[in-house]
Amino acid sequence: MDPGFAFFRRFPDRRVDVDDLRSRASRLARFIRLAGAGPRGDKPIAIGYSNGAIMAIALLLDAPDVLAGAILLRPLLPFEPGPGAAGLAKPVLVVDGADDRRRAPDDGLRVCRALRRAGALVRHETSASGHLIGPDDVAAARSWLEGFAPPPGPGEQRRR
């Protein structure tokens, strides 16, 4: 079987190995904490596509302190949030593909519902493309980021 490109193991039927995912997300969270915040003290925004979106969800649910928010392109919910995840309060953009043959039609909505139950501020959009990223995805991410970006500092101009 082709293992594909993932940051974690999957079972032969393509289900996510949740224990492996959580272990790897924990290591990634430690790395992000060691790397520290940006020059303004801000935390990174995860931008994850497909398997990367699954990893970003694991970070949001298991190590919410390391991220400022997330853009999740073609996500899949790897596990349900635990009872302690109710204070997430992070902005998240979820973008599904209208013709995505690698995801079930309600996968993105399941992610949205789970993250909202955990307290995230979720915006959901559907791109006209399939599983691959298209112009609609870029436009949605750009629009979301423009609303998220901090104001420029003294002597700085906002870049586009």
Secondary structure, DSSP 4 states (H G I P E B T S, - for coil): ----S-SS-B-TTS-B-HHHHHHHHHHHHHHHHHH---TTSPPPEEEEETHHHHHHHHHHHH-GGG-SEEEEES----SPPPGGGGG---EEEEEEETT-SSS-TTHHHHHHHHHHHTT-EEEEEEESS-SS--HHHHHHHHHHHHHHSPPP-TT-----
